[in-house]
């Protein structure tokens, strides 16, 4: 009986030994996938931030150009009045 018990225990031990290695591989695979997902999300956020900063820079330049245009229009109106002698 002891031999039969030892034999069944050793075969069941073999089964348990193979399962953890599969589980370990599965866990490692899941970890890799999660890491890749995290890295991908970070890259997406970085790209979004770059686009946002670029858009903000363009918006600032546009506002500066509009301000210069207003100043030039005011200056042009003054020049026209002086040329007409309306000062």
C-alpha positions in Angstrom: 0.0 0.0 0.0 2.8 2.4 0.8 4.3 1.8 -2.6 1.0 2.5 -4.3 0.5 5.7 -2.3 4.0 6.8 -3.0 3.6 6.1 -6.7 0.3 8.0 -7.0 1.8 10.9 -5.0 4.8 11.1 -7.3 2.7 11.0 -10.4 0.4 13.7 -9.0 3.5 15.7 -8.1 4.6 15.5 -11.7 1.3 16.9 -12.7 1.6 19.8 -10.3 5.1 20.5 -11.5 4.0 20.9 -15.1 1.0 23.1 -14.2 3.0 25.8 -12.4 5.4 26.1 -15.3 2.4 26.7 -17.6 1.0 29.1 -15.1 4.3 30.8 -14.8 4.5 31.1 -18.5 0.9 32.4 -18.7 1.6 34.9 -15.9 4.8 36.1 -17.7 2.8 36.5 -20.9 0.1 38.4 -19.1 2.8 40.7 -17.5 4.4 41.3 -20.9 1.1 42.1 -22.4 0.2 44.5 -19.6 3.6 46.2 -19.8 3.2 46.6 -23.6 -0.3 48.1 -23.0 1.0 50.5 -20.4 3.9 51.5 -22.6 1.5 52.0 -25.6 -0.8 54.1 -23.4 2.2 56.2 -22.3 3.3 56.7 -25.9 -0.3 57.7 -26.9 -0.4 60.2 -24.1 3.0 61.6 -25.1 1.8 62.0 -28.7 -1.4 63.7 -27.5 0.7 66.1 -25.4 3.0 66.9 -28.3 0.0 67.7 -30.5 -1.5 69.8 -27.7 1.7 71.8 -27.2 2.0 72.2 -31.0 -1.6 73.4 -31.2 -1.0 75.8 -28.3 2.1 77.2 -30.0 0.2 77.7 -33.3 -2.6 79.4 -31.4 -0.2 81.8 -29.7 1.4 82.7 -33.0 -2.0 83.3 -34.5 -3.0 85.6 -31.6 0.3 87.5 -32.0 -0.3 87.9 -35.7 -3.8 89.2 -35.1 -2.5 91.7 -32.6 0.2 92.9 -35.1 -2.5 93.1 -37.8 -4.7 95.3 -35.6 -1.8 97.6 -34.7 -0.9 97.9 -38.4 -4.5 98.7 -39.3 -4.5 101.5 -36.7 -1.2 102.8 -38.0 -2.6 102.6 -41.6 -5.6 104.6 -40.7 -3.4 107.3 -39.0 -1.2 107.5 -42.1 -4.2 107.8 -44.4 -5.6 110.7 -42.3 -2.2 112.5 -42.4 -2.0 112.1 -46.1 -5.5 113.6 -46.6 -4.6 116.3 -44.1 -7.3 115.3 -41.7 -5.1 114.9 -38.7 
